[in-house]
Amino acid sequence: MTIDPPLLDLADVRVIADETCILDLPALTIGAGENAAILGANGSGKSTLVKLIARQFYPHYGAQVRIFGQESWNVFDLRKLLGIVSGAMQLDFDADPPLETLDCVVSGFFASRGLWAHQHYTQAMIDAARAALEEVGASHLIGRSMASLSTGEARRVLIARALAHRPRALLLDEPCAGLDPASRHHFLAMLRDVARGGTTLLLITHHIEEILPEIDRIVMLRGGRLHRDGAKAELLTGEALTGLFGLPMTVRARGEWFDAAIEA
Ligand SMILES: Nc1ncnc2c1ncn2[C@@H]1O[C@H](COP(=O)(O)OP(=O)(O)OP(=O)(O)O)[C@@H](O)[C@H]1O
């Protein structure tokens, strides 16, 4: 039996920006197929961790960052194995030269922002991009430019871009931001299918109610450091969230889902 290498295997990681250490992780491993949520307050280092995985940030000398068991990657090859959805990415697409939505989704096959003359896309890629747009309810946006879309519309197109090339793992940094309740409901249902299909999910969120039943590990970051790491049953509790966010919180189970509130 072969065992897939972990999505993430970190040791002695320190990320320095503006002469300040913004992420300090002596050790963290997330296995292949292990769906995890990263929780933490604003500025706790969650997006920095995603950027470290996607090779947008590099750690300080001496760190080990193995993604899918490999330390050295061609960035484009790595990003083809990952589907990434984040608010920062959405801003990048807004700022770029005009890009049509279907082209945006097809560009996910090349891990590029936009399509360029040297990239040879196939009819199969276009069909997969159309199917992904259909899946997220965004087919009607084909023909529009990314910059002309509302926040929620653009978010759906980016989700389609992340899914179209059937990545090994999805990195989702606040993926539901800007989605209305119905879109969020459909998106979370779709993510459950993706997780059941074997794609590893790494979900970054402040919203406990978005933590899918398929996620069973919680990694808590505080001040750029690992605060707690464990099973959902152990960490989706009032005691653990109170410790993380510094305010008295209660957690309620709703079937397989949870929600949290600040105690009155
Ligand atoms: N390029 C950068 N230069 C300097 N500081 C940075 C840079 N990127 C991030 N930081 C700082 O690192 C810290 C962690 O940022 P990060 O974006 O990872 O937080 P986060 O947990 O994702 O927060 P949020 O929930 O607000 O999105 C913050 O204090 C942020 O100001």
Ligand as a Chemical Component Dictionary entry (heavy atoms), coordinates in Angstrom:
data_LIG
# 
_chem_comp.id                   LIG 
_chem_comp.type                 NON-POLYMER 
_chem_comp.pdbx_formal_charge   0 
_chem_comp.three_letter_code    LIG 
# 
loop_
_chem_comp_atom.comp_id 
_chem_comp_atom.atom_id 
_chem_comp_atom.alt_atom_id 
_chem_comp_atom.type_symbol 
_chem_comp_atom.charge 
_chem_comp_atom.model_Cartn_x 
_chem_comp_atom.model_Cartn_y 
_chem_comp_atom.model_Cartn_z 
_chem_comp_atom.pdbx_ordinal 
LIG N1  N1  N 0 3.960  41.764 3.254  1  
LIG C1  C1  C 0 3.847  42.071 4.560  2  
LIG N2  N2  N 0 4.644  43.002 5.133  3  
LIG C2  C2  C 0 4.545  43.291 6.442  4  
LIG N3  N3  N 0 3.681  42.708 7.287  5  
LIG C3  C3  C 0 2.855  41.782 6.771  6  
LIG C4  C4  C 0 2.891  41.417 5.399  7  
LIG N4  N4  N 0 1.951  40.480 5.180  8  
LIG C5  C5  C 0 1.346  40.261 6.381  9  
LIG N5  N5  N 0 1.890  41.056 7.326  10 
LIG C6  C6  C 0 1.498  41.117 8.752  11 
LIG O1  O1  O 0 1.535  39.783 9.247  12 
LIG C7  C7  C 0 0.471  39.570 10.187 13 
LIG C8  C8  C 0 -0.329 38.348 9.756  14 
LIG O2  O2  O 0 -1.022 38.679 8.553  15 
LIG P1  P1  P 0 -2.026 37.666 7.864  16 
LIG O3  O3  O 0 -2.535 38.331 6.627  17 
LIG O4  O4  O 0 -1.364 36.351 7.724  18 
LIG O5  O5  O 0 -3.162 37.587 8.967  19 
LIG P2  P2  P 0 -4.565 36.826 8.925  20 
LIG O6  O6  O 0 -4.591 35.918 10.098 21 
LIG O7  O7  O 0 -4.800 36.220 7.588  22 
LIG O8  O8  O 0 -5.549 38.053 9.174  23 
LIG P3  P3  P 0 -7.030 38.399 8.640  24 
LIG O9  O9  O 0 -7.973 37.512 9.381  25 
LIG O10 O10 O 0 -7.179 39.824 9.029  26 
LIG O11 O11 O 0 -7.053 38.189 7.158  27 
LIG C9  C9  C 0 -0.316 40.866 10.229 28 
LIG O12 O12 O 0 0.082  41.608 11.353 29 
LIG C10 C10 C 0 0.062  41.569 8.938  30 
LIG O13 O13 O 0 0.013  42.984 9.092  31 
# 
loop_
_chem_comp_bond.comp_id 
_chem_comp_bond.atom_id_1 
_chem_comp_bond.atom_id_2 
_chem_comp_bond.value_order 
_chem_comp_bond.pdbx_ordinal 
LIG N1  C1  SING 1  
LIG C1  N2  SING 2  
LIG C1  C4  DOUB 3  
LIG N2  C2  DOUB 4  
LIG C2  N3  SING 5  
LIG N3  C3  DOUB 6  
LIG C3  C4  SING 7  
LIG C3  N5  SING 8  
LIG C4  N4  SING 9  
LIG N4  C5  DOUB 10 
LIG C5  N5  SING 11 
LIG N5  C6  SING 12 
LIG C6  O1  SING 13 
LIG C6  C10 SING 14 
LIG O1  C7  SING 15 
LIG C7  C8  SING 16 
LIG C7  C9  SING 17 
LIG C8  O2  SING 18 
LIG O2  P1  SING 19 
LIG P1  O3  DOUB 20 
LIG P1  O4  SING 21 
LIG P1  O5  SING 22 
LIG O5  P2  SING 23 
LIG P2  O6  DOUB 24 
LIG P2  O7  SING 25 
LIG P2  O8  SING 26 
LIG O8  P3  SING 27 
LIG P3  O9  DOUB 28 
LIG P3  O10 SING 29 
LIG P3  O11 SING 30 
LIG C9  O12 SING 31 
LIG C9  C10 SING 32 
LIG C10 O13 SING 33 
# 
